[in-house]
Amino acid sequence: MAFLTTILDGLGLVTAAAAAWFWYLSGNRRLRRVSRFEKLDYADLNRIVTAFNRASILNRQAAKAAAASAAALALRFAVDLVARI
């Protein structure tokens, strides 16, 4: 059981670090601010939509990694609880 809890602890740490890294990457990308006097063309709109899509993908990956971390740590606590019984 000690080996299983060690594996689950490691998995929880790795997935939590992955979630933090994905959220860092998502927040690190800045959008160029657009003035209301500026005329937007299709290339500008394409860059804006692409930036939003990439941030959305990174946020989705971070949420999945956070969920995996929570599941690994929940399993670890469940294994620890079963070992006590």
N, C-alpha and C positions, 0 to 999 in steps of 0.2 A: 504493500500500500504506500510505503514511503516513496518508492520510485514513481508511482502514478501521481502522487501529489506534487512531486518535484517537476514532472513533465507538465502537469496542468498549470503550475505556477509559472514555469518558463513560457508556456504558450500564452498565458494571460499577459505577461510582461511584453512579449514580442508583439502581440496584437494591439496592446495599448500604445506601444511606441509607434507602430504603423499608423494608428489612428491620429496620433499627435502629429506625425510627419505629414500625412495627407492634409490635415487641417492647416498646418503651417504653409504648405505649398499653395493651398487654396486662398489663404489670406494674403500671401506674399505678392500676388499678381494684382496690380493696380490698373484700373481703367483710366484712359485719358479723359479728362473732363471736357465736356462740350459746351461751348458758349451758346447762348440763345440766338446770337447774331450770326453764328456760323451756319453755312449751308452744308447739310449732310448729303453725301452721295451714297451710292450702293456699296462702295468699298468701305466707307466708314461704318455703315450699318452692319455689314458683314463682320468687321472686326469686333464690334460691340457684341453682337450675337454670339460669335465664336468665343469671346472672353467669358461671357455668361455661361455658355455650355461647358467650357472647360472647368470653370469653378464649380458648376453643378456636378460634374463627373467626379471631381476630387472630393467634394462634400459627401457624395454618395459612397465613395470608397472608404472615406473616413468613418462614416456611420456604420458600414458593414464591419470594419475592423473593430470599432468600439463594441458592437454587438457580439462579435466573436470573443473579444476579451471578457465581456460580462458573462458569456456562456461558459468559457473556460474556468473562470473564477467561481462561478456558481457550481459547476461540476466538481471543482476542487473542494469546495465546502461540503458538498453532498458526500463525496468520498470520505472526507474527514469525519462527517457525522455518522456514516455507516460503520466506519472503523471503530468508533467509540461504543457502538451498540453491542 
